[in-house]
Amino acid sequence: MISKKDVENIAKLSRLDLTEKEAEGMQKDLSEVLDYFNLLKEVKDKIKLVSVEGKEVLRNDEAKAQSRETIEKLIQAAPNTKGEHVKVKTIL
């Protein structure tokens, strides 16, 4: 289980002002999340990659060029655009 001191440190780094009750809840929730990660690690160690005819099934993560028609459809489907770019709300 994650310690109360760890929760307080995380809250401080996140600039959160937690009450005692909230800190206890976060301690429980964060412990559960970490338990799930540990469970996933166990499963990952037991899984073998499947291959087809000696080749791995996984593909490389690489960008592929899209046709001009596809790009135009995507831009037309966006609610807010500027030229060939999709405008989104500022996050920071």
PDB file of N, CA, C and O in Angstrom:
ATOM      1  N   MET A   1       0.847  -1.180   0.000  1.00  0.00           N
ATOM      2  CA  MET A   1       0.000   0.000   0.000  1.00  0.00           C
ATOM      3  C   MET A   1       0.891   1.241   0.000  1.00  0.00           C
ATOM      4  O   MET A   1       1.914   1.282   0.682  1.00  0.00           O
ATOM      5  N   ILE A   2       0.500   2.224  -0.752  1.00  0.00           N
ATOM      6  CA  ILE A   2       1.251   3.472  -0.832  1.00  0.00           C
ATOM      7  C   ILE A   2       1.141   4.214   0.507  1.00  0.00           C
ATOM      8  O   ILE A   2       0.082   4.231   1.135  1.00  0.00           O
ATOM      9  N   SER A   3       2.227   4.810   0.921  1.00  0.00           N
ATOM     10  CA  SER A   3       2.227   5.460   2.238  1.00  0.00           C
ATOM     11  C   SER A   3       1.543   6.832   2.186  1.00  0.00           C
ATOM     12  O   SER A   3       1.405   7.446   1.128  1.00  0.00           O
ATOM     13  N   LYS A   4       1.131   7.273   3.347  1.00  0.00           N
ATOM     14  CA  LYS A   4       0.494   8.582   3.453  1.00  0.00           C
ATOM     15  C   LYS A   4       1.480   9.682   3.063  1.00  0.00           C
ATOM     16  O   LYS A   4       1.098  10.686   2.462  1.00  0.00           O
ATOM     17  N   LYS A   5       2.755   9.482   3.414  1.00  0.00           N
ATOM     18  CA  LYS A   5       3.792  10.452   3.076  1.00  0.00           C
ATOM     19  C   LYS A   5       3.947  10.580   1.556  1.00  0.00           C
ATOM     20  O   LYS A   5       4.135  11.681   1.037  1.00  0.00           O
ATOM     21  N   ASP A   6       3.867   9.438   0.841  1.00  0.00           N
ATOM     22  CA  ASP A   6       3.934   9.461  -0.618  1.00  0.00           C
ATOM     23  C   ASP A   6       2.753  10.231  -1.215  1.00  0.00           C
ATOM     24  O   ASP A   6       2.919  11.008  -2.155  1.00  0.00           O
ATOM     25  N   VAL A   7       1.567  10.007  -0.658  1.00  0.00           N
ATOM     26  CA  VAL A   7       0.373  10.721  -1.132  1.00  0.00           C
ATOM     27  C   VAL A   7       0.536  12.221  -0.920  1.00  0.00           C
ATOM     28  O   VAL A   7       0.206  13.018  -1.798  1.00  0.00           O
ATOM     29  N   GLU A   8       1.040  12.597   0.234  1.00  0.00           N
ATOM     30  CA  GLU A   8       1.251  14.022   0.521  1.00  0.00           C
ATOM     31  C   GLU A   8       2.281  14.621  -0.429  1.00  0.00           C
ATOM     32  O   GLU A   8       2.128  15.761  -0.869  1.00  0.00           O
ATOM     33  N   ASN A   9       3.328  13.866  -0.750  1.00  0.00           N
ATOM     34  CA  ASN A   9       4.348  14.346  -1.683  1.00  0.00           C
ATOM     35  C   ASN A   9       3.770  14.511  -3.091  1.00  0.00           C
ATOM     36  O   ASN A   9       4.029  15.510  -3.762  1.00  0.00           O
ATOM     37  N   ILE A  10       2.995  13.534  -3.528  1.00  0.00           N
ATOM     38  CA  ILE A  10       2.352  13.621  -4.849  1.00  0.00           C
ATOM     39  C   ILE A  10       1.402  14.810  -4.896  1.00  0.00           C
ATOM     40  O   ILE A  10       1.366  15.539  -5.887  1.00  0.00           O
ATOM     41  N   ALA A  11       0.637  15.009  -3.837  1.00  0.00           N
ATOM     42  CA  ALA A  11      -0.295  16.136  -3.773  1.00  0.00           C
ATOM     43  C   ALA A  11       0.468  17.457  -3.832  1.00  0.00           C
ATOM     44  O   ALA A  11       0.041  18.400  -4.499  1.00  0.00           O
ATOM     45  N   LYS A  12       1.587  17.519  -3.136  1.00  0.00           N
ATOM     46  CA  LYS A  12       2.395  18.746  -3.141  1.00  0.00           C
ATOM     47  C   LYS A  12       2.937  19.027  -4.541  1.00  0.00           C
ATOM     48  O   LYS A  12       2.877  20.160  -5.018  1.00  0.00           O
ATOM     49  N   LEU A  13       3.467  17.988  -5.201  1.00  0.00           N
ATOM     50  CA  LEU A  13       3.990  18.154  -6.558  1.00  0.00           C
ATOM     51  C   LEU A  13       2.893  18.539  -7.543  1.00  0.00           C
ATOM     52  O   LEU A  13       3.137  19.261  -8.510  1.00  0.00           O
ATOM     53  N   SER A  14       1.682  18.048  -7.286  1.00  0.00           N
ATOM     54  CA  SER A  14       0.537  18.344  -8.150  1.00  0.00           C
ATOM     55  C   SER A  14      -0.156  19.642  -7.759  1.00  0.00           C
ATOM     56  O   SER A  14      -1.126  20.060  -8.392  1.00  0.00           O
ATOM     57  N   ARG A  15       0.351  20.265  -6.716  1.00  0.00           N
ATOM     58  CA  ARG A  15      -0.228  21.498  -6.184  1.00  0.00           C
ATOM     59  C   ARG A  15      -1.689  21.319  -5.799  1.00  0.00           C
ATOM     60  O   ARG A  15      -2.547  22.145  -6.109  1.00  0.00           O
ATOM     61  N   LEU A  16      -1.940  20.207  -5.111  1.00  0.00           N
ATOM     62  CA  LEU A  16      -3.276  19.915  -4.612  1.00  0.00           C
ATOM     63  C   LEU A  16      -3.286  20.100  -3.104  1.00  0.00           C
ATOM     64  O   LEU A  16      -2.358  19.690  -2.407  1.00  0.00           O
ATOM     65  N   ASP A  17      -4.322  20.709  -2.624  1.00  0.00           N
ATOM     66  CA  ASP A  17      -4.488  20.890  -1.184  1.00  0.00           C
ATOM     67  C   ASP A  17      -5.551  19.899  -0.731  1.00  0.00           C
ATOM     68  O   ASP A  17      -6.747  20.178  -0.810  1.00  0.00           O
ATOM     69  N   LEU A  18      -5.103  18.733  -0.252  1.00  0.00           N
ATOM     70  CA  LEU A  18      -6.030  17.670   0.112  1.00  0.00           C
ATOM     71  C   LEU A  18      -6.375  17.721   1.595  1.00  0.00           C
ATOM     72  O   LEU A  18      -5.525  18.004   2.440  1.00  0.00           O
ATOM     73  N   THR A  19      -7.632  17.442   1.888  1.00  0.00           N
ATOM     74  CA  THR A  19      -8.022  17.288   3.287  1.00  0.00           C
ATOM     75  C   THR A  19      -7.554  15.911   3.760  1.00  0.00           C
ATOM     76  O   THR A  19      -7.117  15.088   2.956  1.00  0.00           O
ATOM     77  N   GLU A  20      -7.645  15.671   5.044  1.00  0.00           N
ATOM     78  CA  GLU A  20      -7.222  14.382   5.606  1.00  0.00           C
ATOM     79  C   GLU A  20      -8.035  13.239   4.983  1.00  0.00           C
ATOM     80  O   GLU A  20      -7.486  12.191   4.645  1.00  0.00           O
ATOM     81  N   LYS A  21      -9.334  13.452   4.838  1.00  0.00           N
ATOM     82  CA  LYS A  21     -10.211  12.427   4.268  1.00  0.00           C
ATOM     83  C   LYS A  21      -9.871  12.181   2.794  1.00  0.00           C
ATOM     84  O   LYS A  21      -9.847  11.036   2.344  1.00  0.00           O
ATOM     85  N   GLU A  22      -9.610  13.255   2.046  1.00  0.00           N
ATOM     86  CA  GLU A  22      -9.240  13.113   0.632  1.00  0.00           C
ATOM     87  C   GLU A  22      -7.910  12.377   0.494  1.00  0.00           C
ATOM     88  O   GLU A  22      -7.753  11.544  -0.399  1.00  0.00           O
ATOM     89  N   ALA A  23      -6.950  12.680   1.376  1.00  0.00           N
ATOM     90  CA  ALA A  23      -5.647  12.019   1.336  1.00  0.00           C
ATOM     91  C   ALA A  23      -5.796  10.514   1.586  1.00  0.00           C
ATOM     92  O   ALA A  23      -5.129   9.706   0.939  1.00  0.00           O
ATOM     93  N   GLU A  24      -6.661  10.146   2.514  1.00  0.00           N
ATOM     94  CA  GLU A  24      -6.903   8.724   2.791  1.00  0.00           C
ATOM     95  C   GLU A  24      -7.524   8.043   1.566  1.00  0.00           C
ATOM     96  O   GLU A  24      -7.154   6.922   1.217  1.00  0.00           O
ATOM     97  N   GLY A  25      -8.466   8.726   0.922  1.00  0.00           N
ATOM     98  CA  GLY A  25      -9.092   8.183  -0.281  1.00  0.00           C
ATOM     99  C   GLY A  25      -8.091   8.033  -1.410  1.00  0.00           C
ATOM    100  O   GLY A  25      -8.092   7.032  -2.128  1.00  0.00           O
ATOM    101  N   MET A  26      -7.237   9.035  -1.561  1.00  0.00           N
ATOM    102  CA  MET A  26      -6.208   8.978  -2.607  1.00  0.00           C
ATOM    103  C   MET A  26      -5.218   7.856  -2.323  1.00  0.00           C
ATOM    104  O   MET A  26      -4.750   7.188  -3.244  1.00  0.00           O
ATOM    105  N   GLN A  27      -4.900   7.651  -1.053  1.00  0.00           N
ATOM    106  CA  GLN A  27      -3.986   6.587  -0.672  1.00  0.00           C
ATOM    107  C   GLN A  27      -4.556   5.230  -1.107  1.00  0.00           C
ATOM    108  O   GLN A  27      -3.839   4.391  -1.651  1.00  0.00           O
ATOM    109  N   LYS A  28      -5.836   5.034  -0.864  1.00  0.00           N
ATOM    110  CA  LYS A  28      -6.500   3.790  -1.254  1.00  0.00           C
ATOM    111  C   LYS A  28      -6.556   3.663  -2.776  1.00  0.00           C
ATOM    112  O   LYS A  28      -6.229   2.611  -3.325  1.00  0.00           O
ATOM    113  N   ASP A  29      -6.975   4.743  -3.463  1.00  0.00           N
ATOM    114  CA  ASP A  29      -7.120   4.709  -4.918  1.00  0.00           C
ATOM    115  C   ASP A  29      -5.786   4.483  -5.620  1.00  0.00           C
ATOM    116  O   ASP A  29      -5.694   3.672  -6.542  1.00  0.00           O
ATOM    117  N   LEU A  30      -4.754   5.199  -5.185  1.00  0.00           N
ATOM    118  CA  LEU A  30      -3.442   5.043  -5.813  1.00  0.00           C
ATOM    119  C   LEU A  30      -2.875   3.646  -5.579  1.00  0.00           C
ATOM    120  O   LEU A  30      -2.209   3.090  -6.453  1.00  0.00           O
ATOM    121  N   SER A  31      -3.135   3.084  -4.410  1.00  0.00           N
ATOM    122  CA  SER A  31      -2.685   1.717  -4.127  1.00  0.00           C
ATOM    123  C   SER A  31      -3.361   0.727  -5.068  1.00  0.00           C
ATOM    124  O   SER A  31      -2.717  -0.198  -5.562  1.00  0.00           O
ATOM    125  N   GLU A  32      -4.652   0.917  -5.317  1.00  0.00           N
ATOM    126  CA  GLU A  32      -5.378   0.039  -6.233  1.00  0.00           C
ATOM    127  C   GLU A  32      -4.826   0.152  -7.653  1.00  0.00           C
ATOM    128  O   GLU A  32      -4.686  -0.855  -8.346  1.00  0.00           O
ATOM    129  N   VAL A  33      -4.514   1.365  -8.084  1.00  0.00           N
ATOM    130  CA  VAL A  33      -3.952   1.571  -9.424  1.00  0.00           C
ATOM    131  C   VAL A  33      -2.612   0.859  -9.536  1.00  0.00           C
ATOM    132  O   VAL A  33      -2.357   0.172 -10.525  1.00  0.00           O
ATOM    133  N   LEU A  34      -1.758   1.015  -8.535  1.00  0.00           N
ATOM    134  CA  LEU A  34      -0.456   0.352  -8.564  1.00  0.00           C
ATOM    135  C   LEU A  34      -0.596  -1.163  -8.543  1.00  0.00           C
ATOM    136  O   LEU A  34       0.191  -1.865  -9.178  1.00  0.00           O
ATOM    137  N   ASP A  35      -1.590  -1.677  -7.818  1.00  0.00           N
ATOM    138  CA  ASP A  35      -1.848  -3.121  -7.815  1.00  0.00           C
ATOM    139  C   ASP A  35      -2.210  -3.609  -9.220  1.00  0.00           C
ATOM    140  O   ASP A  35      -1.770  -4.681  -9.636  1.00  0.00           O
ATOM    141  N   TYR A  36      -3.010  -2.830  -9.951  1.00  0.00           N
ATOM    142  CA  TYR A  36      -3.359  -3.201 -11.324  1.00  0.00           C
ATOM    143  C   TYR A  36      -2.129  -3.219 -12.215  1.00  0.00           C
ATOM    144  O   TYR A  36      -1.992  -4.103 -13.060  1.00  0.00           O
ATOM    145  N   PHE A  37      -1.230  -2.254 -12.037  1.00  0.00           N
ATOM    146  CA  PHE A  37       0.003  -2.246 -12.826  1.00  0.00           C
ATOM    147  C   PHE A  37       0.834  -3.494 -12.541  1.00  0.00           C
ATOM    148  O   PHE A  37       1.392  -4.099 -13.457  1.00  0.00           O
ATOM    149  N   ASN A  38       0.911  -3.870 -11.281  1.00  0.00           N
ATOM    150  CA  ASN A  38       1.650  -5.087 -10.932  1.00  0.00           C
ATOM    151  C   ASN A  38       1.006  -6.318 -11.552  1.00  0.00           C
ATOM    152  O   ASN A  38       1.707  -7.231 -11.987  1.00  0.00           O
ATOM    153  N   LEU A  39      -0.309  -6.351 -11.594  1.00  0.00           N
ATOM    154  CA  LEU A  39      -1.024  -7.451 -12.222  1.00  0.00           C
ATOM    155  C   LEU A  39      -0.709  -7.507 -13.721  1.00  0.00           C
ATOM    156  O   LEU A  39      -0.499  -8.585 -14.278  1.00  0.00           O
ATOM    157  N   LEU A  40      -0.678  -6.337 -14.366  1.00  0.00           N
ATOM    158  CA  LEU A  40      -0.350  -6.285 -15.792  1.00  0.00           C
ATOM    159  C   LEU A  40       1.081  -6.746 -16.057  1.00  0.00           C
ATOM    160  O   LEU A  40       1.348  -7.390 -17.072  1.00  0.00           O
ATOM    161  N   LYS A  41       1.995  -6.421 -15.156  1.00  0.00           N
ATOM    162  CA  LYS A  41       3.380  -6.881 -15.311  1.00  0.00           C
ATOM    163  C   LYS A  41       3.445  -8.403 -15.276  1.00  0.00           C
ATOM    164  O   LYS A  41       4.173  -9.019 -16.055  1.00  0.00           O
ATOM    165  N   GLU A  42       2.680  -9.006 -14.365  1.00  0.00           N
ATOM    166  CA  GLU A  42       2.661 -10.461 -14.274  1.00  0.00           C
ATOM    167  C   GLU A  42       2.131 -11.077 -15.562  1.00  0.00           C
ATOM    168  O   GLU A  42       2.684 -12.060 -16.055  1.00  0.00           O
ATOM    169  N   VAL A  43       1.071 -10.509 -16.106  1.00  0.00           N
ATOM    170  CA  VAL A  43       0.475 -11.029 -17.330  1.00  0.00           C
ATOM    171  C   VAL A  43       1.435 -10.865 -18.496  1.00  0.00           C
ATOM    172  O   VAL A  43       1.577 -11.770 -19.318  1.00  0.00           O
ATOM    173  N   LYS A  44       2.092  -9.723 -18.574  1.00  0.00           N
ATOM    174  CA  LYS A  44       3.021  -9.454 -19.673  1.00  0.00           C
ATOM    175  C   LYS A  44       4.138 -10.493 -19.703  1.00  0.00           C
ATOM    176  O   LYS A  44       4.555 -10.920 -20.780  1.00  0.00           O
ATOM    177  N   ASP A  45       4.620 -10.898 -18.551  1.00  0.00           N
ATOM    178  CA  ASP A  45       5.700 -11.877 -18.483  1.00  0.00           C
ATOM    179  C   ASP A  45       5.254 -13.249 -18.965  1.00  0.00           C
ATOM    180  O   ASP A  45       6.082 -14.053 -19.393  1.00  0.00           O
ATOM    181  N   LYS A  46       3.957 -13.528 -18.900  1.00  0.00           N
ATOM    182  CA  LYS A  46       3.445 -14.843 -19.276  1.00  0.00           C
ATOM    183  C   LYS A  46       3.009 -14.918 -20.739  1.00  0.00           C
ATOM    184  O   LYS A  46       2.769 -16.010 -21.253  1.00  0.00           O
ATOM    185  N   ILE A  47       2.905 -13.777 -21.412  1.00  0.00           N
ATOM    186  CA  ILE A  47       2.420 -13.745 -22.792  1.00  0.00           C
ATOM    187  C   ILE A  47       3.594 -13.883 -23.759  1.00  0.00           C
ATOM    188  O   ILE A  47       4.626 -13.229 -23.610  1.00  0.00           O
ATOM    189  N   LYS A  48       3.410 -14.739 -24.738  1.00  0.00           N
ATOM    190  CA  LYS A  48       4.421 -14.883 -25.786  1.00  0.00           C
ATOM    191  C   LYS A  48       3.888 -14.214 -27.048  1.00  0.00           C
ATOM    192  O   LYS A  48       2.688 -14.255 -27.318  1.00  0.00           O
ATOM    193  N   LEU A  49       4.781 -13.597 -27.818  1.00  0.00           N
ATOM    194  CA  LEU A  49       4.364 -12.975 -29.071  1.00  0.00           C
ATOM    195  C   LEU A  49       3.942 -14.049 -30.065  1.00  0.00           C
ATOM    196  O   LEU A  49       4.601 -15.078 -30.210  1.00  0.00           O
ATOM    197  N   VAL A  50       2.853 -13.795 -30.732  1.00  0.00           N
ATOM    198  CA  VAL A  50       2.363 -14.718 -31.740  1.00  0.00           C
ATOM    199  C   VAL A  50       3.024 -14.363 -33.060  1.00  0.00           C
ATOM    200  O   VAL A  50       3.160 -13.189 -33.404  1.00  0.00           O
ATOM    201  N   SER A  51       3.428 -15.374 -33.785  1.00  0.00           N
ATOM    202  CA  SER A  51       4.024 -15.101 -35.088  1.00  0.00           C
ATOM    203  C   SER A  51       3.290 -15.898 -36.151  1.00  0.00           C
ATOM    204  O   SER A  51       2.741 -16.968 -35.887  1.00  0.00           O
ATOM    205  N   VAL A  52       3.292 -15.358 -37.340  1.00  0.00           N
ATOM    206  CA  VAL A  52       2.670 -16.017 -38.480  1.00  0.00           C
ATOM    207  C   VAL A  52       3.774 -16.274 -39.488  1.00  0.00           C
ATOM    208  O   VAL A  52       4.410 -15.340 -39.977  1.00  0.00           O
ATOM    209  N   GLU A  53       3.995 -17.520 -39.790  1.00  0.00           N
ATOM    210  CA  GLU A  53       5.047 -17.926 -40.730  1.00  0.00           C
ATOM    211  C   GLU A  53       6.401 -17.326 -40.348  1.00  0.00           C
ATOM    212  O   GLU A  53       7.161 -16.882 -41.209  1.00  0.00           O
ATOM    213  N   GLY A  54       6.685 -17.319 -39.061  1.00  0.00           N
ATOM    214  CA  GLY A  54       7.984 -16.840 -38.595  1.00  0.00           C
ATOM    215  C   GLY A  54       8.128 -15.336 -38.515  1.00  0.00           C
ATOM    216  O   GLY A  54       9.193 -14.838 -38.150  1.00  0.00           O
ATOM    217  N   LYS A  55       7.071 -14.597 -38.851  1.00  0.00           N
ATOM    218  CA  LYS A  55       7.128 -13.133 -38.800  1.00  0.00           C
ATOM    219  C   LYS A  55       6.288 -12.642 -37.625  1.00  0.00           C
ATOM    220  O   LYS A  55       5.223 -13.189 -37.339  1.00  0.00           O
ATOM    221  N   GLU A  56       6.780 -11.602 -36.947  1.00  0.00           N
ATOM    222  CA  GLU A  56       6.008 -11.034 -35.841  1.00  0.00           C
ATOM    223  C   GLU A  56       4.744 -10.368 -36.372  1.00  0.00           C
ATOM    224  O   GLU A  56       4.735  -9.792 -37.460  1.00  0.00           O
ATOM    225  N   VAL A  57       3.679 -10.458 -35.583  1.00  0.00           N
ATOM    226  CA  VAL A  57       2.408  -9.884 -35.973  1.00  0.00           C
ATOM    227  C   VAL A  57       2.409  -8.373 -35.757  1.00  0.00           C
ATOM    228  O   VAL A  57       1.682  -7.648 -36.435  1.00  0.00           O
ATOM    229  N   LEU A  58       3.221  -7.898 -34.816  1.00  0.00           N
ATOM    230  CA  LEU A  58       3.248  -6.471 -34.519  1.00  0.00           C
ATOM    231  C   LEU A  58       3.842  -5.695 -35.682  1.00  0.00           C
ATOM    232  O   LEU A  58       4.738  -6.179 -36.373  1.00  0.00           O
ATOM    233  N   ARG A  59       3.340  -4.503 -35.888  1.00  0.00           N
ATOM    234  CA  ARG A  59       3.849  -3.661 -36.968  1.00  0.00           C
ATOM    235  C   ARG A  59       4.677  -2.527 -36.402  1.00  0.00           C
ATOM    236  O   ARG A  59       4.543  -2.185 -35.227  1.00  0.00           O
ATOM    237  N   ASN A  60       5.522  -1.946 -37.215  1.00  0.00           N
ATOM    238  CA  ASN A  60       6.290  -0.777 -36.808  1.00  0.00           C
ATOM    239  C   ASN A  60       5.365   0.428 -36.716  1.00  0.00           C
ATOM    240  O   ASN A  60       4.417   0.557 -37.491  1.00  0.00           O
ATOM    241  N   ASP A  61       5.642   1.290 -35.782  1.00  0.00           N
ATOM    242  CA  ASP A  61       4.851   2.509 -35.625  1.00  0.00           C
ATOM    243  C   ASP A  61       5.468   3.582 -36.508  1.00  0.00           C
ATOM    244  O   ASP A  61       6.435   4.239 -36.123  1.00  0.00           O
ATOM    245  N   GLU A  62       4.907   3.751 -37.678  1.00  0.00           N
ATOM    246  CA  GLU A  62       5.446   4.737 -38.615  1.00  0.00           C
ATOM    247  C   GLU A  62       4.313   5.487 -39.304  1.00  0.00           C
ATOM    248  O   GLU A  62       3.236   4.940 -39.542  1.00  0.00           O
ATOM    249  N   ALA A  63       4.577   6.730 -39.614  1.00  0.00           N
ATOM    250  CA  ALA A  63       3.574   7.558 -40.284  1.00  0.00           C
ATOM    251  C   ALA A  63       3.434   7.118 -41.732  1.00  0.00           C
ATOM    252  O   ALA A  63       4.411   6.770 -42.395  1.00  0.00           O
ATOM    253  N   LYS A  64       2.212   7.141 -42.199  1.00  0.00           N
ATOM    254  CA  LYS A  64       1.956   6.786 -43.596  1.00  0.00           C
ATOM    255  C   LYS A  64       1.292   7.977 -44.266  1.00  0.00           C
ATOM    256  O   LYS A  64       0.435   8.635 -43.676  1.00  0.00           O
ATOM    257  N   ALA A  65       1.684   8.243 -45.479  1.00  0.00           N
ATOM    258  CA  ALA A  65       1.119   9.368 -46.223  1.00  0.00           C
ATOM    259  C   ALA A  65      -0.348   9.082 -46.547  1.00  0.00           C
ATOM    260  O   ALA A  65      -0.706   7.977 -46.954  1.00  0.00           O
ATOM    261  N   GLN A  66      -1.182  10.094 -46.359  1.00  0.00           N
ATOM    262  CA  GLN A  66      -2.598   9.981 -46.666  1.00  0.00           C
ATOM    263  C   GLN A  66      -2.865  10.635 -48.022  1.00  0.00           C
ATOM    264  O   GLN A  66      -2.153  11.549 -48.437  1.00  0.00           O
ATOM    265  N   SER A  67      -3.886  10.156 -48.691  1.00  0.00           N
ATOM    266  CA  SER A  67      -4.231  10.758 -49.972  1.00  0.00           C
ATOM    267  C   SER A  67      -4.803  12.156 -49.737  1.00  0.00           C
ATOM    268  O   SER A  67      -5.331  12.447 -48.664  1.00  0.00           O
ATOM    269  N   ARG A  68      -4.695  12.995 -50.725  1.00  0.00           N
ATOM    270  CA  ARG A  68      -5.211  14.364 -50.637  1.00  0.00           C
ATOM    271  C   ARG A  68      -6.703  14.349 -50.328  1.00  0.00           C
ATOM    272  O   ARG A  68      -7.196  15.183 -49.569  1.00  0.00           O
ATOM    273  N   GLU A  69      -7.410  13.406 -50.912  1.00  0.00           N
ATOM    274  CA  GLU A  69      -8.857  13.298 -50.715  1.00  0.00           C
ATOM    275  C   GLU A  69      -9.176  12.989 -49.241  1.00  0.00           C
ATOM    276  O   GLU A  69     -10.104  13.561 -48.670  1.00  0.00           O
ATOM    277  N   THR A  70      -8.413  12.096 -48.643  1.00  0.00           N
ATOM    278  CA  THR A  70      -8.624  11.742 -47.236  1.00  0.00           C
ATOM    279  C   THR A  70      -8.372  12.941 -46.336  1.00  0.00           C
ATOM    280  O   THR A  70      -9.138  13.195 -45.405  1.00  0.00           O
ATOM    281  N   ILE A  71      -7.303  13.678 -46.609  1.00  0.00           N
ATOM    282  CA  ILE A  71      -6.970  14.859 -45.812  1.00  0.00           C
ATOM    283  C   ILE A  71      -8.082  15.896 -45.911  1.00  0.00           C
ATOM    284  O   ILE A  71      -8.467  16.486 -44.901  1.00  0.00           O
ATOM    285  N   GLU A  72      -8.591  16.121 -47.092  1.00  0.00           N
ATOM    286  CA  GLU A  72      -9.655  17.105 -47.277  1.00  0.00           C
ATOM    287  C   GLU A  72     -10.933  16.682 -46.545  1.00  0.00           C
ATOM    288  O   GLU A  72     -11.625  17.526 -45.974  1.00  0.00           O
ATOM    289  N   LYS A  73     -11.248  15.392 -46.557  1.00  0.00           N
ATOM    290  CA  LYS A  73     -12.425  14.903 -45.832  1.00  0.00           C
ATOM    291  C   LYS A  73     -12.268  15.123 -44.331  1.00  0.00           C
ATOM    292  O   LYS A  73     -13.217  15.518 -43.654  1.00  0.00           O
ATOM    293  N   LEU A  74     -11.071  14.866 -43.816  1.00  0.00           N
ATOM    294  CA  LEU A  74     -10.820  15.069 -42.389  1.00  0.00           C
ATOM    295  C   LEU A  74     -10.956  16.536 -42.009  1.00  0.00           C
ATOM    296  O   LEU A  74     -11.550  16.858 -40.979  1.00  0.00           O
ATOM    297  N   ILE A  75     -10.415  17.422 -42.827  1.00  0.00           N
ATOM    298  CA  ILE A  75     -10.492  18.857 -42.543  1.00  0.00           C
ATOM    299  C   ILE A  75     -11.939  19.333 -42.612  1.00  0.00           C
ATOM    300  O   ILE A  75     -12.359  20.139 -41.783  1.00  0.00           O
ATOM    301  N   GLN A  76     -12.705  18.849 -43.584  1.00  0.00           N
ATOM    302  CA  GLN A  76     -14.111  19.237 -43.706  1.00  0.00           C
ATOM    303  C   GLN A  76     -14.937  18.730 -42.517  1.00  0.00           C
ATOM    304  O   GLN A  76     -15.922  19.359 -42.132  1.00  0.00           O
ATOM    305  N   ALA A  77     -14.537  17.598 -41.939  1.00  0.00           N
ATOM    306  CA  ALA A  77     -15.276  17.024 -40.816  1.00  0.00           C
ATOM    307  C   ALA A  77     -14.973  17.743 -39.504  1.00  0.00           C
ATOM    308  O   ALA A  77     -15.742  17.629 -38.550  1.00  0.00           O
ATOM    309  N   ALA A  78     -13.876  18.473 -39.443  1.00  0.00           N
ATOM    310  CA  ALA A  78     -13.496  19.165 -38.205  1.00  0.00           C
ATOM    311  C   ALA A  78     -14.408  20.361 -37.973  1.00  0.00           C
ATOM    312  O   ALA A  78     -14.800  21.038 -38.923  1.00  0.00           O
ATOM    313  N   PRO A  79     -14.751  20.628 -36.702  1.00  0.00           N
ATOM    314  CA  PRO A  79     -15.663  21.736 -36.413  1.00  0.00           C
ATOM    315  C   PRO A  79     -15.028  23.114 -36.599  1.00  0.00           C
ATOM    316  O   PRO A  79     -15.741  24.085 -36.855  1.00  0.00           O
ATOM    317  N   ASN A  80     -13.707  23.218 -36.477  1.00  0.00           N
ATOM    318  CA  ASN A  80     -13.054  24.519 -36.563  1.00  0.00           C
ATOM    319  C   ASN A  80     -11.705  24.348 -37.272  1.00  0.00           C
ATOM    320  O   ASN A  80     -10.838  23.609 -36.805  1.00  0.00           O
ATOM    321  N   THR A  81     -11.542  25.034 -38.393  1.00  0.00           N
ATOM    322  CA  THR A  81     -10.305  24.899 -39.157  1.00  0.00           C
ATOM    323  C   THR A  81      -9.760  26.260 -39.546  1.00  0.00           C
ATOM    324  O   THR A  81     -10.467  27.267 -39.515  1.00  0.00           O
ATOM    325  N   LYS A  82      -8.489  26.265 -39.913  1.00  0.00           N
ATOM    326  CA  LYS A  82      -7.851  27.456 -40.462  1.00  0.00           C
ATOM    327  C   LYS A  82      -6.939  26.962 -41.571  1.00  0.00           C
ATOM    328  O   LYS A  82      -5.886  26.376 -41.316  1.00  0.00           O
ATOM    329  N   GLY A  83      -7.355  27.203 -42.789  1.00  0.00           N
ATOM    330  CA  GLY A  83      -6.595  26.678 -43.925  1.00  0.00           C
ATOM    331  C   GLY A  83      -6.640  25.162 -43.913  1.00  0.00           C
ATOM    332  O   GLY A  83      -7.716  24.565 -43.879  1.00  0.00           O
ATOM    333  N   GLU A  84      -5.475  24.545 -43.941  1.00  0.00           N
ATOM    334  CA  GLU A  84      -5.399  23.088 -43.923  1.00  0.00           C
ATOM    335  C   GLU A  84      -5.137  22.540 -42.522  1.00  0.00           C
ATOM    336  O   GLU A  84      -4.721  21.391 -42.375  1.00  0.00           O
ATOM    337  N   HIS A  85      -5.374  23.349 -41.499  1.00  0.00           N
ATOM    338  CA  HIS A  85      -5.106  22.928 -40.137  1.00  0.00           C
ATOM    339  C   HIS A  85      -6.405  22.881 -39.333  1.00  0.00           C
ATOM    340  O   HIS A  85      -7.317  23.680 -39.548  1.00  0.00           O
ATOM    341  N   VAL A  86      -6.465  21.939 -38.413  1.00  0.00           N
ATOM    342  CA  VAL A  86      -7.612  21.823 -37.516  1.00  0.00           C
ATOM    343  C   VAL A  86      -7.293  22.661 -36.273  1.00  0.00           C
ATOM    344  O   VAL A  86      -6.245  22.488 -35.651  1.00  0.00           O
ATOM    345  N   LYS A  87      -8.204  23.566 -35.922  1.00  0.00           N
ATOM    346  CA  LYS A  87      -8.002  24.410 -34.745  1.00  0.00           C
ATOM    347  C   LYS A  87      -8.613  23.709 -33.534  1.00  0.00           C
ATOM    348  O   LYS A  87      -9.720  23.174 -33.597  1.00  0.00           O
ATOM    349  N   VAL A  88      -7.865  23.727 -32.434  1.00  0.00           N
ATOM    350  CA  VAL A  88      -8.334  23.158 -31.177  1.00  0.00           C
ATOM    351  C   VAL A  88      -8.214  24.211 -30.085  1.00  0.00           C
ATOM    352  O   VAL A  88      -7.537  25.226 -30.251  1.00  0.00           O
ATOM    353  N   LYS A  89      -8.884  23.952 -28.963  1.00  0.00           N
ATOM    354  CA  LYS A  89      -8.831  24.886 -27.848  1.00  0.00           C
ATOM    355  C   LYS A  89      -7.423  24.891 -27.258  1.00  0.00           C
ATOM    356  O   LYS A  89      -6.734  23.871 -27.261  1.00  0.00           O
ATOM    357  N   THR A  90      -7.010  26.039 -26.757  1.00  0.00           N
ATOM    358  CA  THR A  90      -5.722  26.148 -26.087  1.00  0.00           C
ATOM    359  C   THR A  90      -5.771  25.374 -24.786  1.00  0.00           C
ATOM    360  O   THR A  90      -6.734  25.488 -24.026  1.00  0.00           O
ATOM    361  N   ILE A  91      -4.734  24.585 -24.524  1.00  0.00           N
ATOM    362  CA  ILE A  91      -4.714  23.767 -23.320  1.00  0.00           C
ATOM    363  C   ILE A  91      -3.938  24.470 -22.207  1.00  0.00           C
ATOM    364  O   ILE A  91      -4.314  24.386 -21.038  1.00  0.00           O
ATOM    365  N   LEU A  92      -2.892  25.140 -22.555  1.00  0.00           N
ATOM    366  CA  LEU A  92      -2.061  25.784 -21.529  1.00  0.00           C
ATOM    367  C   LEU A  92      -2.266  27.274 -21.528  1.00  0.00           C
ATOM    368  O   LEU A  92      -1.650  27.981 -20.731  1.00  0.00           O
TER     369      LEU A  92
END
